Amino acid sequence: MSRLRCAILDDYFNLALDVADWQKLSDRLDVTVFSHPFASGQAAASALADFDIICAMRERTAFPTSLFDKLPKLKLLLTSGMRNAAIDMEAAKARGITVAGTQYSRDPTAPLTMGLILELTRGIGRENARMHAGEPWQTFAGVEIEGMTLGIVGLGKLGSRMAGIAKAFGMNVIAWSPNLTPAKCEAAGVGYATKEELFAKADIVTIHVVLSERSRGLVGAADLARMKPTAFLVNTARGPIVDEQALLEALQQRKIAGAGIDVFAVEPLPVDHPFRKLDNLVLTPHLGYATEDGLRIHYGQMVEAIDAFTGGGELPRKLA
């Protein structure tokens, strides 16, 4: 087989080549790393037109039909995770492009969610910045989460894990999602609530549902209006699940105490986005799954998949 060209996309941390054994593919593969997001679909098409293999990070660079049409050499598309809503799987299949994923050994999103909750309630990062800036001693009095009610929207694998962490901090936990039943809540050791009850009763609401057409805009202005003025919203799931304009207005008008957001409708978050100007909003740049441990697994499994694909073996974790 002639040498193939492989593109590694959106390696924001410049870790890809260090955390996996790409050297084992050096006899057949030329690798190019793209550390920054493409400015547009056209920019992506121009940069990637000559590549045979692309390694993508889940839901960073999108692969719609229009992009596939401009990648005539593409044979194999790999993505972190076993699901990527940014890839048009039917378009890939129709063009004979093989798509495969990688698995997680664990999900670090729940600990990040608790970190955002602690930042909102105790101001750790805020006070750290003040201390380093030489500002006066203690100006922020935090609030205690023990005894508070955490409302979880989505009690799947991640939501259930979040419930366990919250209970370890002494929080009361209630949950709701469109298909959630009281019996499932009882089995998980949490209280069942209707959507209206959850937003009205919770001191902190955290989102843990998968983005789909059904969940897009699931949390809207009416839900935010039900929240206590002392309550917080945390979203480490996907940006479009929450109506961003409604959240912006609720925060600007101080209708809720604050929010912690790791995910956005447009990523990377534009530098002029009004979210960046709010002092009651904690922002992180989609750190939910971005750990060195997780990336080591993703890139390692991508090397494994390329080795199988180019060596004539069975491709693991094939998606399309």
HUFEN-V188094 format. One line per field, one symbol per residue. ss: DSSP state (~ for helix, > for strand, _ for the rest). psi: psi as a letter, one per 40 degrees, with the letter a starting at -180 (. if undefined). burial: + if it has 9 or more other ideal C-beta (glycine too) atoms within 8 Angstrom, else -. A space follows every 10 residues. Layout:
ss = ???
psi = ???
burial = ???
//
This chain:
ss = ___>>>>>__ _____~~~~_ _~~~~___>> >>>_______ ~~~~~~~~__ __>>>>____ __>_~~~~__ _____>>>>_ ______>_~~ ~~~~___>>> >_______~~ ~~~~~~~~~~ ~~_~~~~~~~ ~~________ ________>> >>>___~~~~ ~~~~~~~~__ _>>>>>____ _~~~~~~~__ >>__~~~~~~ ~__>>>>___ ________>_ ~~~~~~____ _>>>>___~~ ~>_~~~~~~~ ~~_____>>> >_________ ___~~~~___ >>>_______ _~~~~~~~~~ ~~~~~~~~~~ ~______>__
psi = hihihhhhif gdefddedei gedeedeehh hhhheiiidi dddddddede idhhhihhfc higiddddee gdehdhhiih iehheehgdd ddddefhhhi aiiidihedd dddddddddd defddddddd ddefiihheh hiiheheihh hhhhfadddd ddddddddee iihiiiidei iddddddefi iiiidddddd didhhhhfii hiddehedha dddddeiiee iihhhecide dhhddddddd ddefdidaih heiidhhihi dehddeehef hhhiggedeg iddddddddd ddddddddde eeahhifhd.
burial = ---+++++++ +--++++-++ -+--+---+- ++++---+-- +-+++-+++- ++++++++++ +-++--++-- +-++++++++ +--+-++++- +++---++++ ++-+--++++ -+++-+++++ +-+--++--+ ---------- ----+--+++ ++++++-+++ +++-+++-+- +-+++++--+ ---++--+-+ -++---++++ ++++++++++ +---++++++ +-++--+--- ++++++++++ ++++-+++++ +---++++++ ++++--+-+- --+-++-+-- ++++-+-+++ ---+++++++ ++++++++++ ----+++-++
//
